[in-house]
Amino acid sequence: MSRQTRRTFIKRTAAASAGVAAGLTIAGTKASGQVLGANDTIRVAVAGIHSQGRRHIGSFSGMKGVQVTHLVDPDSRLFPSLTEQVRRQSGNTPKCFQDIREALEDKELDAVSVATCNHWHSLITVWACQAGKDVYVEKPCSHNVFEGRQCVEAAREYKRIVQHGTQQRSNPDRAAEIAAIHSGKYGKLLVSKGYCCKSRWSIGAKPPGKPPEGFDFNLWLGPAPMQPYHANLVHYNWHWFWDFGNGDMGNQGVHEIDVARWGIKDSTLPKRVWALGGRWVNAEDNKDQGQTPNMELCVFDYDGVLLVFETRGLVGKNSEYPFKVTNEFYTTEGVVCDGKFSPKEGGKTYDVEVEPIHVTGGGTFGSFINCVRSRKVEEVNGEIQDAHYSAALCHLGNIAYRLGEQAPFSRRPDWLDLHGEVARSFETIKGNLESALKMDLGKQTYQLGPELQFDPKTEKFVGNSDADKLLTRDYREPFVVPEVV
């Protein structure tokens, strides 16, 4: 389907089919963007209510002056129990919808909190902005780079508050640590490193079947290609399929990759990208259905400062390698980690000296509501522009991985010598594989991606049309992220 066809379709059916349009932003209503008083009730729809969405419901329902008035999910089986939860916590009875477009038609709705699968995040964000609603969108804000940019454009065009679910942006201690790194007091930053090492072993394989009664699989698929239903998609393992998720880089990893990018002062997107990895399971689990890597190393070049991200899923369980989710900042003088500085030349580790840093109060969800009231985009913790850049890093790393070729472990790419921490990550991945799976690496291969050059201004790759194709996707009408928001 051509781009022109999709654009024509969007213009012709935006109000009727998508149920959203700029015309819903009516002067004199809360959707018009006026500053709201403390006594104005903020009405929130939670879209995606199975897992993380339950946390959204609980958080918003417990706030003074906030009501969860709409529950949205293709799985109607969830409505009775979650409706009762809202009644218990705030006393009101929410309206329930399988289709987000129907909820967005309600002019009394003020905000949408998006906790759906990744492939729906951006489309709901754009539609909600067009309908005059503010948005809290879970991480990653996009399923691909194109979508993230469209979320930014929609927020600006319709003057919406859009906050990302990277909760560390609401943590004053983390903000203070980042400010200390930016100050140069602990040396010039050389490597900003993040880790996502959580247990991600085999998910097995589930046969195609019939979707459960009450579950609208067509709506769940949304922008993704039509395909058979199987039980490994619903409700969590979709993370490990390219049509819906982004692997652990875009699951747990986006939190730490956001912090890693935050540590590189004034950073947007990199100029070069490298990646390697694979999806490995025990021999008895050789029918594993997942597609995304459970071991991955990505490196991003920011004019000499490297962002290094290490993803390892074969930890705990049958491995001597433990869970590890953290960030490290390597400077010319030492290492900053978890608020402490370890000097390069030895000596005692000590607390990083920090000045008080302002973040909008109220925690992750409360800060969003405070900004919905104030209309101050500059006060948003994890605003959509930052969200787009950090989510895009996950996508760029995965693109480099997906364009790779199989290589023997004896083949060592030159870019591992960019810094000792890059080489160390590769050695850790090898050691983790040997420990977890008792692998003879001399008989195994891994996926080695090409060096990709990237233009941060155009948000396109340089001279690589195959890589550019993976910056977006072919959308399934009418679930199309528009080129013109």
N, C-alpha and C positions, 0 to 999 in steps of 0.2 A: 504494500500500500504506500503510495507516494506521500510526501510531506504536504503537497498542495491539496491532495484529497482530504487529509485530516484537518487542515486549516479551514477548508471550505465547510467541512462537516461541523466543526466547532462553532463557527460563526452562525451557521444556520440553526443549530439545535441547542445552543448554550442554555437558553432559558427553559425550553421545553423538556429536553432530554436530561441535561445535567442538573436542572433544578437550581442553578445558581447564576447570578448575574449582578453586574454592578448596580442595577436598579434597586437591589435590596438594601443598599446603603442609603437610608432615608434620613434627611435632616430632621433633628429633633428627637431621634430615637437613640438608644444606647449604641446601636450599630453605627451611628454617624461619627463616633470618635470623640465625643465630648468627655471632659474630665468628670468622673463619677464620684459622688460623695460616699462616705463610709456607710451610710444607711441604704444605698442603692444595692439591691440584691443582684449579684452576678449569676446568671443562669448558664450552666455548663453542660455540654453534651460530651459523654465519654464514648469514643469510637474504638472498639476492640476491647472486650470486657472479660477475656478469659484469664489471663495471667497478670501481666503488668497493669492491665486496665483495672483490675481489682484494687491495686494500690492507688491508682488515680481516683477511683470512686471513694475509697476510704479517706483519702487526703482532702479532697474537695468537700465531701459531705460533712466533714468535721470542722469546717471553717465558718466562722460567723459571717453572715452576709453573702454566703455562697450556697447555691443549690445545684445538685446534679439533677437536671430536669429531663435529660434525654439519655437513653442507653441505646447504643448502636452496635450491632454485630450480625453477620450473616447466620450465626448459629443461634436460633431462637430458643434452643433448649436452655440457654443461660439466663434468660430473662426473669423467670420466677424468683430464683434465689438472689439475684443481684437487685431486683426491684425491692425485695424484702430487706436487703442490707441498707439500701438508701432510706427506706421508711424508718428503720430502726435508728439510723444515725442522724437524720435531719427532719423526719416527719412528713416529707412530701412523697408523692407517688410519681416516679418518672414515666415519661412516654417511651415506648420501645419501638425501635425500627430496625429492620434488617438492612435497609438501604440508606446510606448517609445522605443521599440527595433529598430524601423526604424530610429528614431532620433539618437540613439547611434552609428549607422553605419557611421555617418558623421564625417570624420577625422578632419574637420575644427572646430568642436564643442569642446569647452574647459571645460565647466562646466554645471552641471545640478542643478537647484533649485527645490526642491521637495515640493510641496504643495498639494499633493493628500490626499486621505483618509489614516488613520493610517495603514491599512493593506497592503498598497503598499509601505510605506516609506523605509523599509529595503531592499526589493527586488530591487527597483530602485537604491538605494545606492550601493548595491553590484554589480549590473550589470554595473552601471556607473563607479565604480572603476575599474572593469575588462576591461572596454573599454578605460581606460586612462583618464577619466574625473574627475575633482574635483566636490565636492558635497556640497551644502547647503541643509540640510534636516530639514523640519519642525518637531516640537515636536509632540509626542514623536518619537524618531528616530526608534522605533520598536513597533511592535504589541505584542511581547512576549519577554521573556528574551533571548532565543536562538538567535533570530534575531539580537538583539543588539550586542551580542558578535561577530556574523558573520560580522557585519558592521565594528567593530574594526579590525577584522582580515583582511578584504578586504582593508581597508585604509592602513594598515601596509604593506600588501603583494604588493600592487601596488603603494605605496608611494604617496598617494593622500591626498589632503587637504579636510577634511570633517568637516563642522561646523554645530552645532545644532541651532535650532530656539528658544532657551531659551535666549531671548534678554537681560535679566538682567546681563548676563555675559559680555556684552559690556558696561555696565554702571559703570564708575569709582567711583561714589558715593556708589553704592552697594558694589563694590569690596573693597573700603576703610572701610566700615562698617564691612564686613566679616573679614578683616585683624585686626580690632580693637578687635573683639570677639576672634580671634585666639591668640591675644597678651596676654590674661589673665588679662588685666588691669581692666576689669569690672567683674572679678570673674571667677570661673571655670564653664564651660557650663554644665548644667544639662538637659535641655530640649530645643530642637530646634523645634519650632512649626510653622506650616503653615496652612493657611485657604484658602479654595476655596468655597465661599458662593455667588453664582450667581443664578439668577432666572432660574430654571430648572423644570418647572411644567409639566403637562401631554402633551404628543405629540398626543394624540388621537390614532386612528387606521385607516390605509388605506388598502383597499382590494387589493389582487393581481391583476395585470393587464399587459398590453402590454407596453414595454418600448417605449418611444417617438421615432419618426423617427430621425435618425442622432445620436442616443445615443447607443453605443456599450456596452450592459449590460454585455456580456461575458468578455470583457476587463476590465470593471469596477470591476467586481467580482475578477478577477485575482486570487490571492492565496486562496481566500475564497471558501467555498463549493458552488456548483451550487444550486440555489434556485429561487423561483418566485420573479419577480420584484414587488415592491410596492412603492408608492410615498413618504413614510416616510424614504426611504433610500437616495434619491437624492433631494437636494444637502447637507443637513446638519445633519439631525437626525440620520444618520448612527452612530454618536458618541455613541448612546445609545443602540447599538446592539453588542453583544460580537464578532460576526464574523468580524466586521469592526472597531469598536472603543474600547475605554477603559474607558467609562464613563467620568465624569468630572475630575476624578483623572488624566486621561491621556489627558485631553483637556486643560482647564485653569489650573488645579491643578499642572501639571508637571512643570510649571514656578516656583511656590512657593515651591514645593517639592525639586526642584533643589537648590533653595536658602537655604532651610532648611538643606539639606545634605552638601552644601558648607560651612555652618557654623560649621559643625563638622569636625575639622581639620583632614586631611589625611583619610577621610572616603571613603569606597568603598561600600560594601553591609553589611546588618545587620546579626546578629546571631539568632535573634528571631523576629517573626512577629505575630501580632494579628489584628483582624478586626471585626467590627460589622456594621450593618446598614440595609437598605432596600430601596425599591422603593414604595413610597406612593403617592397617588393622591386623589383628591376630589371624593366623592361618585358619582357625576355626570360624572366623567372622568374615570369610572372603566374599560373602554375598552382601556386604555393606552397600547400602543404596545411596549414600551421600555423595555429593559431587565436589564440594568445596574442600580446600586443604585443611587438615588438622595439624599440620606442621608447616610454618611459613616464616620466611625472613624477608622483610621489605626494607629498602633503604631509599631515602629521598634526599636530594642535594639542594640545599638552600644557599647557593653561592659560597660554598665552603663549609658551612655548618651542616652537619648530617643529622637527619632524623632517622633513627634506627628502630624498627619495630619487630619484636620477636614473638611469634605465636606458636605455642606448643600445647597440644591437646592430650598427649599421652602421658599425663602426670598422675601422681597418686596411684591408686589401684595396684597394678602389677609393676609399677615403676619406682625406682629409687629417687626419681626427680619429683619434687613437691610442687604443689600449687604456688603460683607466683603471679601477682597482679600488682604492678607498681611502676614508678617512673624514676629514672636516674638522669642527672645532668652532669656531663663530663666537661670540665673547663681546663684552662691552662694551669690552674692552681690546685685542682682536686675534683671531688665529686660531691654534689648536693643530692641527698635522697631523704625523703620523709622528714624534712625540716632540719636535717643535720648536715654538717660539712666535714668531709674527711680530706685533710690536706694531701696533696700529691706526694710530697717528700716524707710522708709518715707523720708522726705526731698524733696528738689526741683528737678524736672526733668531738665536735662541739655543736651546740645549737646555732642555727642560722639566725643572725640578728635581723629583725624585720621591723618595719614601721606599720602601724595600723592601716589596713587597706579597706576602703569602702566597697561593699557589695550590697545590693538591694536585699533587705532583710525579709524574713518570712520563710526561709528555706526554699527548697526547689519549687514547690507548688505555690506557697504563699507569696514568694517574690513575683511570680507571674501575675497573680491576682492584684498585687500592689501596682504593677505596671499597667494592667488593664484599667485600673482606676485613674492613674495619673496621666496615661498616654505618653510617657517619657520613654521613647525607644532607647535612648542612651543609657537608661537605667536597667535594661533587661540583662539578666545573667544568662549568657549563652544565647545571644541574639542570632537571628537566622543567618546573618552574613558569616559569623564565626562558625555556625553550624555547618554551613555549606562547605567551607574550606576544610574543616576537619573530616566531615563525611567523605569529601572528594578524595582525601588521602587514602582512605580505605579502598575506594574504587580504583584509584590509580595503581596501588600496589597489587590489587587483584587482577587488573588488566595485564600488568607486566607478567604476573604468574601464568595467566591463562594463555598468553601468546608464547609460552615457553616450549622447550623440547626436552625429551628425556636425555639425561646425561649420567655417566657413571660417577660414583662418588669420588673416584680418583681424579675427576676433572674439577679443578678448583678455579672459579672465575677470578679475574684480576681485581674486580671491585671489592673483594673481601679485604684487600690491603689498603682500602681508604682510611681505615682506623682500626686499632686493635679490638675495639668493641664489636665491629662488624665480623671480623674473623672469629672472635670468641663465640658469637651467636651461632655461627655455622658449626663450630665444634660442639657446642652444647646440643644442637639439634641431632647431630650424629650420635653423641653419647646417649641422649634420651632414647633414640630409636634402638640402639643396642641394648639398653637397659630394659625398655618396655616390651620389646618384641623379640629380643634375643636374635637380632638380625645380623647376618654376615654382610656388611656393607660392600664388601668386595664383589658380591653377586647382585647388588641392587642398584637401581637408578633413582634419580630425583628429577623434578621438573625445574629447569633453569630458564628463566626468562631473558629476553634481550634487553640491552640498555635502551630505554625510551627517553627521548628528549621531549620536553613539554614547554609550552608557552603559557605562563601564568596569566597574561593579559587577555589572550583570545580563548583560553581554556581549551586548547586543542593541542594534539601532539604535533611534533615537527617532522614532516615527511613520512608519516606512517598512517596510511589510510585504514589498515586493519585495526590498529589501536583506536583510531577515531570512531570506528563503527561501534566499539564497546563503550563509548561515552554516553550512549543513549540506547533505546531499544525500539523494536516494532511494537506499537501499542494496539490493543484490541478495542475497537469501537464498541460502545461510546466511552470507554475508560481511557481517555487520551490526555496526557499532560500536554497542554497546548504550547505551541511555539510563541504565540502572542497571548499574554495573560490579561 
